[in-house]
Amino acid sequence: MSEICTNPTLQSPLNVASKDKFILVLTLPKILREMSKTDPDLDMDAVQISVHGSLVPDITVPAVEVDWAGQTLNFSSHHRPNHPPVTVNFVVDNDYRNYYVLWRWLAVLNDPRLSIYEGTPGAQMTANLALESGMVNEYQTTFSILALNEYNETVVEFVYHNAFITNLRGINYSYRDGEILETSAEFQFNQFDMIRRKKPPVNLIKQPA
């Protein structure tokens, strides 16, 4: 049987994660990729944004109580409640392209002038019919938040499936300072996953002799 190595350096105070080492990689949803044929500012398959803030949601599989023989026992419910939206703070690039992409995504969901959905009309059907037809996939996508180490290598990938934007915060500006412009966006999603991308050190696990 494998024996876990008790190498003290593995839990050294220096082996810590940094809050400023996260990058959001967003694959544009199908409807925006189609619009890129007439809108050059959307001519990209994915957008990469340096982010900070509340990036990873609370992950919960609650317990249930069961009465048994005069006591109450706890068992796993094997159920995941709906995840709350995730909010990411990001720096607006100097040509506002990352902000425009997110704004355009919201505009697809509800046109700012016509107040209608800009995608396939049938996608406005009931939720059940939209899921069965797969038409919701045109405005939903999968995006990842990559956690980097001190060498800017991807260590962990947090994956958000069937995601779509729900809020894009306004822009506040001032002539009194020259600070970098920051804002935030909020995304709703259906499934969340975590993938380790960096192989563990070779001395982490001792193989049997």
QUINOR-V917991 format. One record per pair of residues at least 4 apart in sequence whose C-alpha atoms are under 6 Angstrom apart, sorted by the first residue. I is the first residue (numbers start at 1). J is the second residue. D is the distance in whole Angstrom. If there is no record, write none. Layout:
<<I J D> <I J D>>
//
This chain:
<<2 207 6> <3 206 5> <4 205 5> <5 204 6> <5 205 6> <21 147 6> <21 148 5> <22 51 6> <22 146 5> <22 147 5> <23 49 6> <23 50 5> <23 51 6> <23 145 6> <23 146 5> <24 48 6> <24 49 5> <24 144 6> <24 145 4> <25 47 6> <25 48 5> <25 143 6> <25 144 5> <26 46 5> <26 47 5> <26 143 5> <27 45 6> <27 46 4> <28 45 6> <28 46 5> <29 138 6> <29 139 5> <29 140 6> <29 141 5> <30 138 5> <31 138 5> <31 139 6> <36 40 6> <36 42 5> <36 43 5> <50 90 6> <51 89 5> <51 90 4> <52 89 5> <53 88 5> <53 89 5> <54 87 6> <55 88 6> <61 79 6> <61 80 5> <62 77 6> <63 75 5> <63 76 4> <63 77 5> <64 74 6> <64 75 5> <64 77 6> <65 73 6> <65 74 5> <66 72 6> <66 73 5> <67 71 6> <67 72 4> <68 72 6> <85 187 5> <85 188 5> <86 186 6> <86 187 5> <87 185 6> <87 186 4> <88 184 5> <88 185 6> <89 183 6> <89 184 4> <90 182 6> <90 183 6> <90 184 6> <91 181 6> <91 182 4> <92 96 6> <92 181 6> <92 182 6> <100 104 6> <107 111 5> <108 117 6> <108 118 5> <109 117 5> <110 115 5> <110 116 5> <110 117 5> <111 115 5> <111 116 5> <123 130 6> <123 135 5> <125 130 6> <130 134 6> <130 135 6> <130 136 6> <140 162 5> <140 163 5> <140 164 5> <141 162 5> <141 163 5> <142 160 6> <142 161 5> <142 162 6> <142 163 6> <143 160 5> <144 158 5> <144 159 4> <145 157 6> <145 158 5> <146 156 6> <146 157 5> <147 154 6> <147 155 6> <147 156 5> <148 152 5> <148 153 5> <148 154 5> <148 155 6> <149 153 6> <155 197 5> <155 198 5> <156 195 6> <156 196 5> <156 197 5> <157 194 6> <157 195 5> <158 193 6> <158 194 5> <159 192 6> <159 193 5> <160 192 5> <161 190 6> <161 191 5> <162 189 5> <162 190 6> <163 188 6> <163 189 4> <164 187 6> <164 188 6> <165 186 6> <165 187 4> <166 186 6> <166 187 5> <167 185 6> <167 186 5> <168 185 4> <169 183 6> <169 184 5>>
//
